[in-house]
Amino acid sequence: MTDVERGRGLAGRTVVVIGGSAGIGLETAGLARAEGAQVVLTGRDPEKLEKAAADVGAQDTAAFDATDPAAMAAFFQGLTAVDHVMITAGAPHYGPLLEMTAAEIRDALSDHLVVGLEVARNAAPKMPPGGSLVLMGGTGGRRVNRALGIVSSATAALPPFAATLALEIAPVRVNLIAAGFVDTPLSASLLGEGLADRRAELRATLPIGRVVTPADVGALAVHLMINTALTGATYDIDGGQQFVF
């Protein structure tokens, strides 16, 4: 059995979280740190990053816009080691299609793909066999709904993108986490006063009887980093939401 097949855990490994100042990214960073990883957090807001780094004991931070290819390249050029990368940066775009501009459509369809591609382009050459890239998608957009607008199209693009990227950068691995509603600051900002009602609805209807948390998603992300047999796949984590709504 080779070192890659055994898996090396996260002790002493470098885990980079793109969009790690809050929510799922920050929770994943904390769990990776608890496994012994050296954690590097990125985000747009330097103050939020500084606080997040202190909360989880991150090794370093970098403030930049993840949609800026030059900034992304410069960030990875400055790293001496990269073992695993998780991308949680970005947010879904909701609204009727005909109310969106052409530029908004392009951004909604390509943001996650382009960021993932730029991370892979810059990180993979520095990563060891069995290292991993973890992408974030969703399950909610799988059902076409007028209120969701472009989200369904953007959701559908991610699984084949992850699988193809996994072939291109092998033996570095690529996997996609497809989450439903997760109780994060982003969810709170999107729902506003409707957050409490949404939580109550999910507790009453989801098969798991509770709301999915960032810790749930972070635990899956850490598993995908550690288990070196997993690549090119999409892993749903929505508490059964897609089956009851």
C-alpha positions as a Markdown table, in Angstrom:
| # | Residue | x | y | z |
|---|---|---|---|---|
| 1 | Met | 0.0 | 0.0 | 0.0 |
| 2 | Thr | 1.4 | 3.4 | -1.0 |
| 3 | Asp | 1.5 | 6.5 | 1.1 |
| 4 | Val | -1.3 | 8.0 | -1.0 |
| 5 | Glu | -3.5 | 4.9 | -0.5 |
| 6 | Arg | -2.9 | 5.0 | 3.3 |
| 7 | Gly | -3.9 | 8.6 | 3.5 |
| 8 | Arg | -1.9 | 11.0 | 5.6 |
| 9 | Gly | -4.5 | 12.8 | 7.6 |
| 10 | Leu | -4.2 | 16.5 | 8.0 |
| 11 | Ala | -1.5 | 16.7 | 10.6 |
| 12 | Gly | 1.2 | 19.1 | 9.4 |
| 13 | Arg | -0.6 | 19.6 | 6.0 |
| 14 | Thr | -1.5 | 23.1 | 4.7 |
| 15 | Val | -5.2 | 23.7 | 4.1 |
| 16 | Val | -6.2 | 26.8 | 2.2 |
| 17 | Val | -9.8 | 28.1 | 2.5 |
| 18 | Ile | -10.9 | 30.5 | -0.2 |
| 19 | Gly | -13.7 | 32.5 | 1.5 |
| 20 | Gly | -12.7 | 31.4 | 5.0 |
| 21 | Ser | -13.7 | 34.4 | 7.1 |
| 22 | Ala | -17.2 | 33.1 | 8.1 |
| 23 | Gly | -19.8 | 30.3 | 7.7 |
| 24 | Ile | -18.8 | 27.0 | 6.1 |
| 25 | Gly | -15.3 | 28.1 | 5.2 |
| 26 | Leu | -14.5 | 29.2 | 8.7 |
| 27 | Glu | -16.0 | 26.1 | 10.3 |
| 28 | Thr | -14.0 | 23.9 | 7.9 |
| 29 | Ala | -10.9 | 25.8 | 8.8 |
| 30 | Gly | -11.5 | 25.2 | 12.5 |
| 31 | Leu | -12.1 | 21.5 | 12.0 |
| 32 | Ala | -9.0 | 21.1 | 9.8 |
| 33 | Arg | -7.0 | 23.0 | 12.5 |
| 34 | Ala | -8.3 | 20.5 | 15.1 |
| 35 | Glu | -6.9 | 17.7 | 12.9 |
| 36 | Gly | -3.5 | 19.3 | 13.1 |
| 37 | Ala | -3.5 | 21.2 | 9.8 |
| 38 | Gln | -1.8 | 24.5 | 9.1 |
| 39 | Val | -4.6 | 26.8 | 7.9 |
| 40 | Val | -4.5 | 29.7 | 5.5 |
| 41 | Leu | -7.7 | 31.8 | 5.2 |
| 42 | Thr | -8.6 | 34.2 | 2.4 |
| 43 | Gly | -11.4 | 36.7 | 2.0 |
| 44 | Arg | -12.2 | 40.2 | 0.9 |
| 45 | Asp | -12.4 | 41.9 | 4.3 |
| 46 | Pro | -9.1 | 42.2 | 6.2 |
| 47 | Glu | -10.8 | 42.9 | 9.6 |
| 48 | Lys | -13.1 | 39.8 | 9.3 |
| 49 | Leu | -10.1 | 37.7 | 8.3 |
| 50 | Glu | -8.0 | 38.8 | 11.2 |
| 51 | Lys | -10.8 | 37.9 | 13.7 |
| 52 | Ala | -11.5 | 34.6 | 11.9 |
| 53 | Ala | -7.8 | 33.7 | 12.0 |
| 54 | Ala | -7.7 | 34.4 | 15.7 |
| 55 | Asp | -10.8 | 32.3 | 16.3 |
| 56 | Val | -9.3 | 29.2 | 14.6 |
| 57 | Gly | -5.6 | 29.7 | 15.1 |
| 58 | Ala | -4.9 | 30.1 | 11.4 |
| 59 | Gln | -1.3 | 30.3 | 10.2 |
| 60 | Asp | -1.8 | 33.1 | 7.8 |
| 61 | Thr | -4.5 | 35.2 | 5.9 |
| 62 | Ala | -4.7 | 37.0 | 2.6 |
| 63 | Ala | -7.3 | 39.6 | 1.7 |
| 64 | Phe | -8.2 | 39.7 | -2.0 |
| 65 | Asp | -11.1 | 39.3 | -4.4 |
| 66 | Ala | -11.3 | 35.7 | -5.4 |
| 67 | Thr | -12.8 | 36.7 | -8.8 |
| 68 | Asp | -9.5 | 38.5 | -9.7 |
| 69 | Pro | -7.3 | 36.0 | -11.6 |
| 70 | Ala | -4.1 | 38.1 | -11.0 |
| 71 | Ala | -4.7 | 38.4 | -7.3 |
| 72 | Met | -5.4 | 34.6 | -7.1 |
| 73 | Ala | -2.2 | 33.8 | -9.0 |
| 74 | Ala | -0.1 | 36.2 | -6.8 |
| 75 | Phe | -1.6 | 34.6 | -3.6 |
| 76 | Phe | -0.6 | 31.0 | -4.6 |
| 77 | Gln | 2.8 | 32.1 | -5.8 |
| 78 | Gly | 3.5 | 33.3 | -2.3 |
| 79 | Leu | 2.7 | 29.9 | -0.8 |
| 80 | Thr | 5.5 | 27.3 | -0.3 |
| 81 | Ala | 3.1 | 24.4 | 0.4 |
| 82 | Val | -0.5 | 23.6 | -0.5 |
| 83 | Asp | -2.1 | 20.2 | 0.3 |
| 84 | His | -5.8 | 20.9 | 0.2 |
| 85 | Val | -7.9 | 23.8 | -0.9 |
| 86 | Met | -11.6 | 24.5 | -0.2 |
| 87 | Ile | -13.5 | 27.2 | -2.1 |
| 88 | Thr | -16.6 | 28.7 | -0.4 |
| 89 | Ala | -16.3 | 32.2 | -1.9 |
| 90 | Gly | -19.3 | 33.6 | -3.8 |
| 91 | Ala | -23.0 | 33.6 | -3.4 |
| 92 | Pro | -25.9 | 32.4 | -5.6 |
| 93 | His | -27.8 | 34.9 | -7.9 |
| 94 | Tyr | -31.6 | 34.8 | -7.6 |
| 95 | Gly | -34.3 | 36.4 | -9.6 |
| 96 | Pro | -36.3 | 36.1 | -12.9 |
| 97 | Leu | -34.1 | 35.5 | -15.9 |
| 98 | Leu | -35.6 | 38.4 | -18.0 |
| 99 | Glu | -34.8 | 40.8 | -15.2 |
| 100 | Met | -31.1 | 40.0 | -15.4 |
| 101 | Thr | -28.6 | 41.8 | -17.6 |
| 102 | Ala | -26.3 | 39.9 | -20.0 |
| 103 | Ala | -23.4 | 40.6 | -17.6 |
| 104 | Glu | -25.3 | 39.3 | -14.6 |
| 105 | Ile | -26.1 | 36.1 | -16.5 |
| 106 | Arg | -22.5 | 35.6 | -17.4 |
| 107 | Asp | -21.4 | 36.2 | -13.8 |
| 108 | Ala | -24.1 | 33.9 | -12.4 |
| 109 | Leu | -23.2 | 31.1 | -14.7 |
| 110 | Ser | -19.4 | 31.4 | -14.6 |
| 111 | Asp | -18.3 | 32.8 | -11.2 |
| 112 | His | -17.9 | 29.5 | -9.4 |
| 113 | Leu | -16.4 | 27.7 | -12.5 |
| 114 | Val | -13.9 | 30.5 | -13.1 |
| 115 | Val | -12.8 | 30.7 | -9.5 |
| 116 | Gly | -12.5 | 26.9 | -9.3 |
| 117 | Leu | -10.5 | 26.9 | -12.5 |
| 118 | Glu | -8.1 | 29.6 | -11.4 |
| 119 | Val | -7.6 | 27.9 | -8.1 |
| 120 | Ala | -6.8 | 24.6 | -9.8 |
| 121 | Arg | -4.5 | 26.3 | -12.3 |
| 122 | Asn | -2.4 | 28.0 | -9.6 |
| 123 | Ala | -2.6 | 25.5 | -6.8 |
| 124 | Ala | -2.4 | 22.1 | -8.5 |
| 125 | Pro | 1.3 | 22.5 | -9.5 |
| 126 | Lys | 2.2 | 22.9 | -5.8 |
| 127 | Met | 0.0 | 20.1 | -4.5 |
| 128 | Pro | 1.1 | 16.5 | -3.8 |
| 129 | Pro | -0.5 | 13.3 | -5.2 |
| 130 | Gly | -3.7 | 12.8 | -3.2 |
| 131 | Gly | -4.0 | 16.5 | -2.4 |
| 132 | Ser | -7.5 | 17.9 | -3.0 |
| 133 | Leu | -9.7 | 20.7 | -4.2 |
| 134 | Val | -13.1 | 20.9 | -2.6 |
| 135 | Leu | -15.8 | 22.9 | -4.4 |
| 136 | Met | -19.2 | 24.1 | -3.1 |
| 137 | Gly | -22.5 | 23.7 | -5.0 |
| 138 | Gly | -26.0 | 23.1 | -4.0 |
| 139 | Thr | -29.0 | 20.8 | -4.2 |
| 140 | Gly | -31.8 | 23.4 | -4.1 |
| 141 | Gly | -31.3 | 24.5 | -7.7 |
| 142 | Arg | -31.9 | 21.0 | -9.1 |
| 143 | Arg | -35.6 | 21.7 | -9.4 |
| 144 | Val | -36.4 | 24.3 | -11.9 |
| 145 | Asn | -38.3 | 27.1 | -10.2 |
| 146 | Arg | -39.2 | 30.6 | -11.5 |
| 147 | Ala | -38.1 | 32.2 | -8.3 |
| 148 | Leu | -34.7 | 30.6 | -8.6 |
| 149 | Gly | -34.0 | 32.0 | -12.0 |
| 150 | Ile | -30.5 | 31.3 | -13.2 |
| 151 | Val | -29.6 | 29.2 | -10.1 |
| 152 | Ser | -30.8 | 25.9 | -11.7 |
| 153 | Ser | -28.5 | 26.4 | -14.7 |
| 154 | Ala | -25.5 | 27.3 | -12.5 |
| 155 | Thr | -26.2 | 24.3 | -10.2 |
| 156 | Ala | -26.3 | 21.9 | -13.2 |
| 157 | Ala | -22.9 | 23.0 | -14.5 |
| 158 | Leu | -20.9 | 22.2 | -11.4 |
| 159 | Pro | -20.9 | 18.4 | -11.2 |
| 160 | Pro | -19.5 | 17.8 | -14.7 |
| 161 | Phe | -17.1 | 20.6 | -14.2 |
| 162 | Ala | -15.7 | 19.0 | -11.0 |
| 163 | Ala | -15.5 | 15.6 | -12.7 |
| 164 | Thr | -13.6 | 17.0 | -15.7 |
| 165 | Leu | -11.3 | 19.0 | -13.6 |
| 166 | Ala | -10.5 | 15.9 | -11.5 |
| 167 | Leu | -9.3 | 14.2 | -14.7 |
| 168 | Glu | -7.2 | 17.1 | -15.8 |
| 169 | Ile | -5.3 | 17.7 | -12.6 |
| 170 | Ala | -5.0 | 14.1 | -11.4 |
| 171 | Pro | -3.5 | 12.8 | -9.2 |
| 172 | Val | -4.7 | 15.9 | -7.3 |
| 173 | Arg | -8.3 | 15.2 | -6.5 |
| 174 | Val | -11.4 | 17.3 | -7.0 |
| 175 | Asn | -14.8 | 16.9 | -5.3 |
| 176 | Leu | -18.0 | 18.9 | -5.1 |
| 177 | Ile | -20.1 | 19.4 | -2.0 |
| 178 | Ala | -23.8 | 20.1 | -2.9 |
| 179 | Ala | -25.5 | 21.6 | 0.1 |
| 180 | Gly | -29.1 | 22.6 | 0.7 |
| 181 | Phe | -30.0 | 25.2 | 3.2 |
| 182 | Val | -27.2 | 25.7 | 5.7 |
| 183 | Asp | -27.6 | 28.0 | 8.7 |
| 184 | Thr | -24.9 | 30.5 | 7.9 |
| 185 | Pro | -24.5 | 34.3 | 8.0 |
| 186 | Leu | -25.0 | 34.3 | 4.3 |
| 187 | Ser | -28.4 | 32.5 | 4.7 |
| 188 | Ala | -29.3 | 35.1 | 7.4 |
| 189 | Ser | -28.5 | 38.0 | 5.0 |
| 190 | Leu | -30.5 | 36.5 | 2.2 |
| 191 | Leu | -33.6 | 35.6 | 4.2 |
| 192 | Gly | -33.6 | 38.6 | 6.7 |
| 193 | Glu | -36.7 | 38.5 | 8.9 |
| 194 | Gly | -37.7 | 35.2 | 7.3 |
| 195 | Leu | -34.8 | 33.3 | 8.8 |
| 196 | Ala | -36.6 | 32.1 | 11.9 |
| 197 | Asp | -39.6 | 30.8 | 9.9 |
| 198 | Arg | -37.3 | 29.0 | 7.5 |
| 199 | Arg | -35.5 | 27.3 | 10.4 |
| 200 | Ala | -38.8 | 26.2 | 11.9 |
| 201 | Glu | -40.1 | 24.9 | 8.5 |
| 202 | Leu | -36.9 | 22.8 | 8.0 |
| 203 | Arg | -37.0 | 21.4 | 11.5 |
| 204 | Ala | -40.6 | 20.3 | 11.0 |
| 205 | Thr | -40.1 | 18.8 | 7.5 |
| 206 | Leu | -36.5 | 17.5 | 7.0 |
| 207 | Pro | -36.0 | 13.8 | 7.5 |
| 208 | Ile | -33.2 | 14.6 | 9.9 |
| 209 | Gly | -35.4 | 16.7 | 12.1 |
| 210 | Arg | -33.0 | 19.6 | 12.3 |
| 211 | Val | -31.3 | 22.3 | 10.3 |
| 212 | Val | -28.0 | 21.6 | 8.5 |
| 213 | Thr | -25.1 | 23.5 | 10.1 |
| 214 | Pro | -21.7 | 24.7 | 8.9 |
| 215 | Ala | -20.2 | 22.1 | 11.1 |
| 216 | Asp | -22.0 | 19.3 | 9.2 |
| 217 | Val | -20.6 | 20.6 | 5.9 |
| 218 | Gly | -17.1 | 21.2 | 7.4 |
| 219 | Ala | -17.0 | 17.6 | 8.6 |
| 220 | Leu | -17.7 | 16.4 | 5.1 |
| 221 | Ala | -15.1 | 18.7 | 3.6 |
| 222 | Val | -12.4 | 17.4 | 6.0 |
| 223 | His | -13.4 | 13.8 | 5.1 |
| 224 | Leu | -13.0 | 14.6 | 1.4 |
| 225 | Met | -9.5 | 15.9 | 2.1 |
| 226 | Ile | -8.4 | 12.9 | 4.1 |
| 227 | Asn | -10.0 | 10.1 | 2.1 |
| 228 | Thr | -7.6 | 9.8 | -0.9 |
| 229 | Ala | -9.9 | 7.4 | -2.8 |
| 230 | Leu | -12.5 | 10.1 | -3.5 |
| 231 | Thr | -12.3 | 12.2 | -6.6 |
| 232 | Gly | -14.6 | 13.6 | -9.4 |
| 233 | Ala | -17.8 | 13.1 | -7.3 |
| 234 | Thr | -20.6 | 15.2 | -6.0 |
| 235 | Tyr | -21.6 | 14.7 | -2.3 |
| 236 | Asp | -25.1 | 15.9 | -1.2 |
| 237 | Ile | -25.5 | 17.3 | 2.2 |
| 238 | Asp | -29.0 | 18.8 | 2.7 |
| 239 | Gly | -30.7 | 16.7 | 5.4 |
| 240 | Gly | -33.0 | 15.3 | 2.7 |
| 241 | Gln | -34.3 | 18.7 | 1.6 |
| 242 | Gln | -34.4 | 17.8 | -2.1 |
| 243 | Phe | -36.8 | 15.0 | -1.4 |
| 244 | Val | -39.4 | 16.9 | 0.6 |
| 245 | Phe | -39.6 | 20.3 | -1.1 |
